[in-house]
Amino acid sequence: MILAIGNLRTRLASGTRHDADWLARFLTFRSGNDFKPTAATMFSSIDQSFPTGLLDLVVAQAKTDRLYVELLDHRTPLPPPDRSRMLQGLHPHQIEAVEAILGARAGIIQHATGSGKSLVAMGLLALYPHHRATVVVPSKGLLAQFTKVYRVALKTECGVVGGGEWRPMQHTIATFQTLYEDLQGPRKYDYEGQGIFIVDECHGCASRTLWEVACAFNRTFLRLGLSATAFDRLDKKGLYVRSATGPVVHELKPGEAAAQQIIAKPTITMLSHPQPPIGGHIHQLRTQSITGSSGRNLAILRAVQGLPKPCLVFVRELDHGEMLSAMIGRSFPTVFVHGQLSAGDMASKLQQIKDGRASVMVASAVMNQGIDIPGLASTVNAAAGMSAIATLQKIGRGTRIVRDGAGKVTKSTVACVDVADTDCGCKGASHASCAMFLRWTAARRQAYAKAGYLVLG
């Protein structure tokens, strides 16, 4: 088969009916969850094409199946980068990442949280000051953070689209939701005029809607995704990330980053807590075994008492956060942050932790990504669950390394506790709840091991 590679899609330019059927079968996968799986395909039978981001998977499988493949590159030529503008102060891993994306034309930079992924994007944008570029972020918080990084790194202004603003410029930072809403009506944004398309925290947008937004940017010569956990989703929708941005082209694992003192080295202690058999729906299980368990909450309090401060405690449910913040607040100045706070209240509580007025922060998933507290000394994962992405993001909140004015490292480690719910002793053979708790804990252990972290207990 002969495949013609385009900026966004790759087309079967010449091939047999067998080749088209093979592509259709290979590019069909199961979507949804374990209870209601549905078939989804990334192959269009109308024009016999598929997302260019999946090309490497297609070629590799075709070779395995001993199919002949010839590639024709019809993508927009890559303009020469202005290397005289290479951003100063980048670390070697960041320079390697910039070169990797220039060579691949599309792909994901998968670097550990706290290792400076946003500066990789800045390094790329610095090389193309005269080409239009859009950086898409999944939240208003990341919009403000990325805009600040741009201004500091490139010493100039950038456009902002989102958070109540519509101010596009040569280089624009935009929220994913704002662009998606723009696509539903008469389009105001200049999608086809963009040469560079970057998605920050691309795993957070892993859905078909990300692919729809990516399709609007159909003339870009560079496509980049930034993530610490690009393909650790529990479903196959991670393929939409692949489709929009391409495969991982440069990786820096957390363990490697910690060994090189790029990020603070976490030491993770699994705090074992046996759970009694519990019946009922998953929500009832969470309410009884996680939120309402006095023994478990007491164990969390004791863990916080023994950890260095400031400490960040993660919860899943709002009422659990209120309960824990009240308990911990009797011993330490404590703030509770969650998604229902106003931007002003959120900023105020974050500042209390940063300036030392509070020593413990209890937080919902709103703190999982995009908000950094460099001086954080410890974390507690009290939220349970089995998501690898959420698990590693929680650890990543504390791995930002800290240096003083002279460049000397003043924080190189972070202490982390994971409340590891276990079974009643039946090893999951007698009770569904026990099997669930063991499965959750095993999944988080696996995530830590895969990242290269040291786990105790």
C-alpha positions in Angstrom: 0.0 0.0 0.0 1.1 3.6 -0.6 0.2 6.1 2.1 0.2 9.9 1.4 1.1 11.7 4.7 -0.8 15.0 5.2 -0.6 17.5 8.1 -3.6 16.1 9.8 -4.6 12.9 8.0 -2.8 10.2 6.1 -4.6 8.8 3.0 -4.4 5.4 1.3 -3.2 6.7 -2.0 -2.9 3.3 -3.7 -3.7 -0.1 -2.4 -6.0 -3.1 -2.7 -9.4 -3.7 -1.1 -7.5 -6.0 1.3 -5.3 -3.0 2.3 -8.3 -0.8 3.1 -10.0 -3.6 5.1 -6.8 -4.2 7.0 -6.6 -0.5 7.9 -10.2 -0.4 9.0 -9.8 -3.4 11.2 -6.5 -2.2 12.8 -7.8 1.3 13.5 -11.1 0.1 15.2 -10.9 -0.1 19.0 -13.2 -0.5 22.0 -14.3 2.8 23.5 -16.3 3.6 26.7 -15.9 1.8 30.0 -15.9 -1.9 31.1 -19.7 -1.9 31.4 -20.7 -0.4 28.1 -17.9 -0.8 25.5 -18.6 0.4 22.0 -16.7 0.1 18.8 -15.0 3.3 17.5 -12.9 3.7 14.4 -10.2 6.1 13.4 -10.4 5.1 9.8 -12.6 7.0 7.3 -14.0 4.7 4.6 -15.2 7.8 2.7 -11.7 9.0 1.7 -9.8 6.0 3.1 -7.7 8.1 5.6 -6.7 8.1 9.2 -5.1 10.6 11.6 -1.4 11.1 10.8 -0.7 10.9 14.6 -1.3 7.1 14.3 1.0 6.6 11.3 3.8 5.0 13.3 1.4 2.5 14.8 0.1 1.6 11.3 3.5 1.2 9.8 4.8 -0.9 12.7 1.8 -3.3 12.5 2.0 -3.5 8.8 5.6 -4.6 9.0 4.6 -7.2 11.6 1.9 -8.5 9.2 4.4 -8.4 6.3 2.5 -5.8 4.3 4.4 -3.6 1.9 4.2 0.1 2.8 5.5 3.1 0.9 5.2 6.6 2.3 4.7 9.9 0.4 5.2 13.0 2.5 2.7 15.7 1.4 2.9 17.7 4.6 3.5 21.5 4.6 7.3 22.0 4.5 8.9 22.8 7.8 10.1 26.4 7.7 13.8 26.7 8.9 13.9 27.7 12.6 15.7 30.9 13.6 18.4 29.2 15.8 19.9 32.6 16.6 16.8 33.0 18.9 17.4 29.7 20.8 16.1 30.3 24.3 19.0 30.7 26.8 19.1 28.8 30.0 17.3 25.6 28.8 18.5 22.4 30.4 20.0 19.6 28.2 16.8 17.5 28.4 14.7 20.5 27.2 17.0 21.3 24.3 16.9 17.6 23.3 13.1 17.8 23.4 13.0 20.8 21.2 15.2 19.1 18.6 13.1 15.9 18.9 9.9 17.7 18.0 11.6 19.6 15.1 12.7 16.3 13.7 9.4 14.5 14.2 7.2 17.4 13.2 4.5 16.1 15.5 4.5 14.3 18.8 4.3 14.4 22.6 7.0 15.5 25.0 6.4 13.3 28.1 8.4 14.8 30.9 8.0 14.4 34.7 5.9 17.0 36.5 8.1 19.8 37.7 10.8 19.3 35.0 9.9 22.4 33.0 7.7 21.1 30.1 6.3 24.6 29.5 9.8 25.8 28.8 10.2 23.2 26.0 7.2 24.9 24.4 8.8 28.3 24.9 12.0 27.1 23.3 10.1 26.0 20.3 8.1 29.2 20.0 11.3 31.3 20.3 12.5 29.7 17.1 9.4 30.8 15.2 8.7 34.4 16.2 7.1 35.3 12.8 4.8 32.3 12.5 1.4 32.1 14.1 1.1 29.6 17.0 -1.6 28.5 19.4 -1.1 26.9 22.8 -4.2 25.2 24.1 -4.6 24.6 27.8 -7.4 22.7 29.6 -8.2 25.3 32.4 -8.3 28.9 33.3 -5.6 28.3 35.9 -3.2 26.9 33.4 -4.1 29.8 31.0 -2.8 32.3 33.6 0.2 30.1 34.4 1.2 29.5 30.8 0.8 33.2 29.9 3.1 34.2 32.8 5.7 31.7 31.7 5.5 33.1 28.1 6.0 36.7 29.3 9.0 35.8 31.5 10.7 33.4 29.1 10.2 35.3 25.8 10.1 38.8 27.4 7.1 39.9 25.3 3.3 39.7 25.3 1.2 36.9 24.0 -2.4 36.7 23.0 -5.0 35.3 25.4 -8.3 33.6 24.3 -10.3 32.4 27.3 -11.1 33.4 30.9 -13.3 36.1 29.6 -10.7 37.5 27.2 -10.5 37.4 23.4 -7.2 38.9 22.4 -5.4 36.8 19.8 -1.9 37.7 18.7 1.0 36.1 16.7 1.4 33.6 19.6 -1.8 32.9 21.5 -2.6 30.9 24.7 -6.2 29.7 24.6 -8.4 27.5 26.7 -9.6 24.3 25.2 -13.2 25.0 26.2 -13.3 28.5 24.6 -12.0 27.1 21.2 -14.4 24.2 21.3 -17.4 26.6 21.9 -16.1 28.8 19.1 -16.2 25.8 16.7 -19.9 25.2 17.5 -21.0 28.5 15.8 -19.6 31.0 13.3 -15.8 30.7 13.8 -14.0 33.8 15.0 -10.6 32.3 15.6 -8.1 32.0 12.7 -7.5 28.2 12.9 -6.2 27.8 9.4 -3.7 30.6 9.7 -1.8 28.8 12.5 1.6 27.2 11.8 2.2 25.7 15.3 -0.3 23.8 17.5 0.6 23.0 21.1 -1.6 21.2 23.7 -0.5 21.5 27.3 -1.5 18.7 29.7 -2.8 16.9 26.6 -3.9 13.8 28.7 -6.4 16.1 30.4 -8.1 16.7 27.0 -8.1 13.0 25.9 -11.5 12.9 24.3 -13.1 13.1 20.9 -13.6 16.9 21.4 -9.8 17.4 21.5 -9.7 15.7 18.1 -12.4 18.0 16.8 -10.4 21.1 18.0 -7.2 19.7 16.5 -8.9 19.1 13.2 -9.6 22.9 12.9 -5.8 23.5 13.0 -5.4 21.7 9.6 -2.4 23.7 8.2 0.1 23.5 11.0 3.6 22.4 10.3 4.3 21.5 13.9 2.1 19.8 16.4 3.2 19.3 20.0 1.6 17.7 23.1 3.0 18.2 26.6 2.2 15.7 29.3 3.7 13.8 32.3 1.3 10.9 31.8 0.3 10.9 28.1 -1.1 7.4 27.6 -1.9 6.1 31.1 -5.7 6.5 30.7 -7.9 3.6 31.8 -9.7 3.6 28.4 -8.7 3.7 24.8 -9.6 7.3 24.3 -6.0 8.1 24.7 -5.8 7.3 21.0 -7.5 10.7 20.4 -4.4 12.3 22.0 -2.3 10.3 19.6 -4.4 11.4 16.7 -4.2 15.0 17.6 -0.5 15.3 18.5 1.3 12.1 17.5 3.4 9.6 19.5 5.8 10.3 22.4 9.0 11.6 20.8 11.0 12.5 23.9 10.6 11.1 27.4 12.0 12.0 30.8 10.7 9.6 33.5 10.2 10.9 37.1 12.8 8.6 38.5 15.4 9.7 35.9 14.5 13.4 36.6 14.9 12.9 40.3 18.3 11.2 39.9 19.5 14.1 37.8 18.2 16.6 40.4 15.8 18.1 37.8 13.0 17.5 40.2 12.8 16.8 44.0 13.1 13.1 44.8 9.9 11.7 46.4 9.9 8.9 49.0 6.5 7.2 49.0 5.3 5.4 52.1 2.2 3.1 51.6 0.2 3.5 54.8 -1.8 0.2 55.0 -5.3 0.4 56.3 -7.5 -2.8 56.4 -11.1 -2.3 55.3 -14.0 -4.4 56.5 -16.3 -6.0 53.9 -18.8 -3.4 52.6 -21.8 -3.9 50.3 -23.6 -1.5 48.0 -23.0 0.8 45.1 -19.5 2.3 44.5 -20.7 5.6 45.9 -21.8 3.9 49.1 -18.5 2.1 49.3 -16.7 5.5 49.1 -18.9 7.1 51.6 -18.5 4.3 54.2 -14.9 3.2 53.6 -13.2 6.5 52.6 -15.1 9.5 53.8 -16.9 8.1 56.8 -14.2 5.8 58.2 -13.1 7.3 61.5 -10.2 4.8 61.7 -8.9 5.8 58.3 -9.3 9.5 59.0 -7.4 9.2 62.3 -4.6 7.4 60.4 -4.5 10.3 58.0 -4.3 12.8 60.8 -1.4 10.9 62.5 0.4 10.8 59.2 0.0 14.5 58.7 1.3 15.1 62.2 4.5 13.3 61.5 5.2 14.8 58.1 7.3 17.9 57.3 5.4 21.1 56.5 3.9 22.5 54.4 1.8 19.4 53.6 -0.8 18.9 50.9 -3.6 16.3 51.5 -5.6 15.1 48.5 -9.2 14.1 48.8 -11.9 13.2 46.3 -15.2 14.2 48.0 -16.0 17.7 49.2 -17.5 16.5 52.5 -14.3 14.4 53.1 -12.2 17.5 52.6 -14.3 19.5 55.1 -14.1 16.7 57.6 -10.3 16.2 57.3 -9.6 20.0 57.3 -11.6 20.3 60.5 -9.7 17.4 62.2 -6.3 18.6 61.1 -7.1 22.2 61.8 -7.2 21.4 65.5 -3.4 20.7 65.3 -2.2 22.9 62.5 -3.3 26.1 60.6 -5.2 24.4 57.7 -6.9 25.6 54.5 -9.3 23.7 52.3 -9.3 24.4 48.5 -11.8 23.0 46.1 -13.4 23.7 42.7 -16.3 25.7 44.2 -14.1 28.5 45.4 -13.9 31.8 43.6 -10.6 32.7 41.9 -10.0 35.3 44.7 -10.6 32.8 47.5 -8.4 30.2 45.8 -5.6 32.6 45.4 -5.9 33.7 49.0 -5.7 30.2 50.4 -2.7 29.3 48.1 -0.9 32.4 49.4 -1.5 31.4 53.0 0.4 28.1 52.3 3.2 29.9 50.3 3.9 32.5 53.0 3.6 30.1 55.9 0.4 31.4 57.5 -1.0 27.9 56.9 1.0 24.7 57.2 -1.5 22.2 55.8 -3.7 22.3 52.7 -6.5 19.8 52.1 -7.5 19.9 48.4 -9.8 18.3 46.0 -8.9 17.4 42.4 -8.5 21.1 41.6 -4.9 20.8 42.8 -4.0 17.7 40.8 -2.4 19.7 38.0 -1.3 23.2 36.9 -0.9 24.7 40.4 2.6 24.7 41.9 3.7 25.3 45.5 7.5 25.0 45.1 8.2 24.8 48.9 5.8 21.9 49.5 7.5 19.4 51.8 5.0 16.5 51.8 1.9 15.1 50.3 -0.8 12.7 51.4 -3.0 10.8 48.9 -6.2 10.1 50.9 -8.4 10.0 47.8 -7.9 6.3 47.0 -8.8 5.3 43.4 -6.7 3.6 40.7 -6.0 6.3 38.0 -2.3 6.3 37.2 -2.6 9.9 35.8 -4.2 11.3 39.0 -1.8 9.3 41.2 1.3 10.7 39.6 -0.1 14.2 39.3 -0.6 14.2 43.1 3.0 13.3 43.7 4.1 15.8 41.1 2.7 18.7 43.2 5.6 18.3 45.5 8.4 17.5 43.2 9.3 21.1 42.1 12.9 21.6 43.1 13.8 24.8 45.0 17.0 26.8 44.8 18.1 29.9 46.6 19.3 33.2 45.0 22.7 31.7 44.5 21.4 28.7 42.7 22.0 26.3 45.6 19.4 23.5 46.0 17.4 24.1 49.2 14.8 21.4 48.6 15.7 18.1 46.8 13.3 15.6 48.4 9.6 15.4 49.2 7.9 12.9 51.6 4.7 11.3 50.3 2.2 9.1 52.0 -0.4 7.0 50.1 -3.3 5.6 52.2 -3.3 2.0 50.9 -6.7 0.4 51.6 -6.4 -3.4 51.9 -8.8 -6.3 52.4 -10.3 -7.8 55.5 -8.0 -10.8 55.2 -9.9 -12.7 52.5 -7.5 -11.5 49.8 -10.4 -10.4 47.7 -11.8 -13.9 47.3 -14.9 -13.4 49.5 -16.0 -9.8 49.1 -16.3 -7.6 46.1 -15.3 -4.5 48.2 -12.1 -6.2 49.3 -11.2 -7.1 45.7 -11.8 -3.5 44.7 -9.6 -2.0 47.4 -6.8 -4.4 46.5 -7.2 -3.5 42.9 -7.0 0.2 43.6 -3.9 -0.1 45.7 -2.1 -2.4 43.3 -2.8 0.0 40.4 -1.2 2.9 42.3 1.8 0.8 43.3 2.2 -0.1 39.7 2.0 3.6 38.7 4.8 4.5 41.2 7.0 1.6 40.0 6.5 2.5 36.4 7.6 6.1 37.2 10.7 4.8 38.9 9.8 6.1 42.4 11.0 4.5 45.6 8.1 2.9 47.5 8.2 1.9 51.2 5.7 -0.3 52.9 
